[in-house]
Amino acid sequence: MATNINYKTLISAALVLIIAGLIFYLFMKNTPEKEDEQVAVTCSNKTVYRYKNPEQYFPSFTRDYDNQVSLTTDFLKKLSDSATAFNIDFSTRNQIIQLQQQLNQDNITFSTGLRSYFMILNNDPCNDDIRMKYAQYTEEMTRRMLDLRMVFAQATQIKEAALTTEKDSSQQVSVATDTVKNTPDNGITKVPDTAKMNKSVHLISDVIKRTNIATKKLPIATTRLKTISN
């Protein structure tokens, strides 16, 4: 009797596995492929990959970089827009505005080149010269992530320096007319730490200058892109 029960149990288990296998097969057969899936391409003695839908994949490829750019430029804009509230003097405010504009323009130039080489390489994946130039952009993007974090950190320092130096208001501390004094009941006035703010502004300026120089050294993809599209 025990043998018959075990036999029936094995048959039932086998049927369950077969049915499950058929359901899985039919599900996979009718499931559409992911739009950003890569396709293998054979190039003489090596295999490389290209994207079926590069236009849809590219935004996810640069998401972290784009987020860091937005975070940094938005914070710089907030500093300049709220200069009075943050006790930032007029001269420093103008420098922040210029730095933000330079960062935005440089990012547009860099992102355009990165996207161009991404698309070119996807269309011509066996081209080692294009692959090498594209690698220059991806390496630069990694470095820029670090630079942008540094810029954001220094921008935060500017905000913190705006109200960090405390002095006795009875000493008639001179404060710029376009800043706001914060004088609590204890007679202490907080005034901007101008030296600290200027130091952060100069550090941000140095980073953006270095980034601009790096962008100018990168290969330009416009001509090559036209050649491939013809």
SVG drawing of the C-alpha trace seen along z (x, -y; Angstrom):
<svg xmlns="http://www.w3.org/2000/svg" viewBox="-2 -102 45 104">
<polyline fill="none" stroke="black" stroke-width="0.4" points="0.0,0.0 2.8,-2.4 4.5,-1.7 1.3,-2.6 1.0,-5.9 4.6,-6.8 4.2,-6.0 1.1,-8.2 2.8,-11.0 5.8,-10.9 3.4,-11.0 1.5,-13.9 4.8,-15.8 6.0,-15.1 2.8,-16.4 3.0,-19.6 6.6,-20.2 5.6,-19.6 2.6,-22.0 4.7,-24.6 7.4,-24.2 4.8,-24.7 3.3,-27.8 6.8,-29.3 7.6,-28.5 4.4,-30.1 5.0,-33.2 8.5,-33.7 7.5,-33.1 4.8,-35.8 6.7,-38.3 8.2,-41.2 11.9,-41.8 13.1,-44.8 13.5,-47.9 16.9,-48.7 18.3,-45.2 21.7,-44.9 22.5,-42.9 25.8,-41.1 27.9,-42.2 30.9,-40.2 33.8,-42.4 36.5,-40.2 38.1,-38.5 35.9,-40.0 32.3,-40.5 30.8,-43.9 27.3,-45.0 25.0,-47.7 21.5,-48.8 18.4,-48.1 16.9,-51.4 19.7,-53.8 17.5,-56.9 15.5,-55.3 18.5,-53.9 20.7,-57.1 18.8,-59.0 19.2,-56.2 22.9,-55.9 23.5,-59.6 20.8,-59.8 23.3,-60.2 25.4,-62.7 22.3,-64.8 21.0,-64.7 24.2,-66.0 24.4,-68.8 20.8,-69.8 21.4,-69.6 24.5,-71.8 23.2,-74.5 19.9,-74.7 21.7,-75.3 23.9,-78.0 20.8,-79.7 19.1,-79.5 22.1,-81.2 22.1,-84.1 18.3,-84.5 18.3,-84.6 21.6,-86.6 20.0,-89.2 18.5,-86.6 21.8,-84.7 23.8,-87.9 25.7,-87.5 27.1,-90.7 26.4,-92.1 29.9,-91.3 29.8,-87.7 26.3,-87.3 27.4,-88.4 30.3,-85.9 27.9,-83.1 25.6,-84.0 28.5,-83.9 29.7,-80.6 26.3,-79.1 26.0,-80.3 29.4,-78.9 28.6,-75.6 25.3,-75.3 26.9,-76.2 29.8,-73.8 27.4,-71.0 25.4,-71.6 28.5,-71.3 29.7,-68.2 26.4,-66.4 25.9,-67.1 29.3,-65.5 28.7,-62.5 25.3,-61.8 26.7,-62.1 29.5,-59.6 27.0,-57.3 24.8,-57.2 27.7,-57.0 29.3,-54.0 26.0,-52.3 25.6,-52.6 29.2,-51.7 30.2,-49.4 33.2,-47.8 35.0,-51.2 37.8,-51.2 38.6,-54.8 35.1,-55.9 35.1,-53.6 38.3,-55.2 36.9,-58.7 33.6,-57.6 35.7,-56.3 37.2,-59.8 33.8,-61.1 32.7,-58.4 36.0,-58.9 35.4,-62.7 31.8,-62.2 33.1,-60.2 35.6,-62.9 32.9,-65.6 30.7,-63.8 33.5,-64.4 34.0,-68.0 30.3,-68.7 30.1,-67.3 33.0,-69.6 31.2,-72.6 28.1,-71.7 30.1,-71.4 31.8,-74.8 28.4,-76.4 27.1,-75.0 30.2,-76.6 29.2,-80.0 25.7,-79.7 27.1,-78.7 29.8,-81.4 27.1,-84.1 26.1,-84.0 28.9,-82.4 30.9,-85.3 29.4,-86.8 30.3,-90.2 29.0,-92.5 26.5,-94.9 27.5,-97.6 30.8,-97.9 28.9,-99.3 30.0,-96.5 29.9,-97.7 27.7,-95.4 27.0,-95.8 23.7,-97.6 22.4,-94.8 22.7,-92.2 20.4,-91.5 21.5,-91.8 20.4,-89.1 20.5,-90.7 19.0,-88.7 18.1,-90.0 21.6,-89.2 23.1,-92.0 25.1,-89.7 25.1,-90.5 25.9,-87.8 27.8,-89.1 29.1,-87.3 32.5,-85.6 33.6,-87.3 37.0,-85.7 35.5,-82.2 32.9,-83.0 35.5,-84.4 37.7,-81.3 34.7,-79.0 33.9,-81.2 37.5,-81.0 37.5,-77.2 34.3,-76.8 35.8,-79.1 38.9,-76.9 36.9,-73.7 34.7,-75.2 37.8,-76.6 39.4,-73.1 36.2,-71.6 36.0,-74.1 39.6,-73.3 38.8,-69.5 35.7,-70.0 37.7,-71.9 40.2,-69.0 37.5,-66.4 36.9,-65.3 34.1,-66.9 31.6,-64.5 29.6,-66.7 31.6,-65.8 31.7,-62.1 28.0,-62.0 27.1,-63.6 29.3,-61.1 27.5,-58.1 24.1,-59.5 24.6,-60.0"/>
</svg>
